[in-house]
Amino acid sequence: MSTKVLIVYYSVHGNTAAMARHIARGVATCEQAEALLRTVPKVSDGRLAAPGAVPESGPPFVSKQDLLDCDALILGSPTRFGNMAAALKYFLDSTSSEWLAGSLVGKPAGVFTSTASLHGGQESTLLSMMLPLLHHGMLIAGVPYSEPQLNTTRSGGTPYGPSHLAGGDSQRSLDADEQALCQAFGQRLATIAWQLSRS
Ligand SMILES: Cc1cc2nc3c(=O)[nH]c(=O)nc-3n(C[C@H](O)[C@H](O)[C@H](O)COP(=O)(O)O)c2cc1C
C-alpha cells in the first residue's frame, strides 16, 4: 500500500496551484508514495463542499475521509493580509471532530504559500498555517538549509515551507529555485511519512 500525501490548497490565480503540482512531483520521486491533490471551495459559496460536490475545474474538493486516509498533510494558500485565505481556514474550522478523535495525531505535515510581494507576509502566513496543524498533533516539517536553493534564492523559499513570489499582477511563474524547493519539500514529506509508516 502506498504512502498517501494529501495536498490541500486554495488558489484563485493559479500560483498556489502550480506550487501544489511541483510539490506533487517531489512526492512522486519517492516510489512508495502517491500525492493526492485536493482543493477547498470559495467561502463566498457559504458552505463546505457537499459530499460528492465537484469544482468547475481542477482537483476534487477535500473530504473528511481524505484526512483520515492520508499519511501526511500539506496545506497551501495564497497570502491574504499576512495570513492564510479564509477558504482554507473555513475548512480547517470544520475539523473539530477529527481533532476530538485525534485522527491526525502523529502524522507529518507542512505548509506553502504564494504572495504578491516579496516581503508581503510569506513567513507569517506559513507560521499561522502551522498553528491548526500543531493543535491537531501533527509533526511539522519545513525545508532544510541543506537544500542549496534556500541559500541562493532571490525570490520565494523559506525554511518554514516553500513560498512563491507571484508579483503584483499574480502573473509571475515559479522560477527554477522556487520549483526546486517545492519538489524537495514534497520529496521530504513523502520520505518522512513513508519512514514513519514503517516504524
Ligand atoms: C484580499 C487579498 C489580500 C492579500 N494580501 C496579501 C498580502 O498580505 N501580501 C502579499 O504579498 N500579497 C497579498 N495578496 C496577493 C496574493 O497573495 C497573491 O495574489 C497570491 O500569490 C495569489 O495566489 P493564487 O495565484 O494561488 O491565487 C492578497 C490578495 C488578496 C485578494
The ligand as a Gaussian input file, in Angstrom:
#p B3LYP/6-31G(d) Opt

LIG

0 1
 C       -7.604000      40.017000      -0.062000
 C       -6.185000      39.821000      -0.510000
 C       -5.164000      40.008000       0.394000
 C       -3.838000      39.841000       0.002000
 N       -2.845000      40.038000       0.908000
 C       -1.562000      39.943000       0.517000
 C       -0.515000      40.179000       1.449000
 O       -0.714000      40.389000       2.633000
 N        0.756000      40.104000       0.978000
 C        1.056000      39.847000      -0.332000
 O        2.211000      39.849000      -0.709000
 N        0.069000      39.552000      -1.209000
 C       -1.229000      39.599000      -0.820000
 N       -2.218000      39.311000      -1.704000
 C       -1.862000      38.808000      -3.043000
 C       -1.912000      37.270000      -3.122000
 O       -1.196000      36.685000      -2.070000
 C       -1.316000      36.810000      -4.447000
 O       -2.101000      37.315000      -5.470000
 C       -1.197000      35.296000      -4.487000
 O        0.081000      34.955000      -4.923000
 C       -2.197000      34.665000      -5.420000
 O       -2.160000      33.263000      -5.290000
 P       -3.024000      32.364000      -6.278000
 O       -2.496000      32.624000      -7.677000
 O       -2.795000      30.965000      -5.860000
 O       -4.456000      32.775000      -6.152000
 C       -3.538000      39.464000      -1.326000
 C       -4.594000      39.226000      -2.232000
 C       -5.898000      39.408000      -1.834000
 C       -7.007000      39.162000      -2.816000

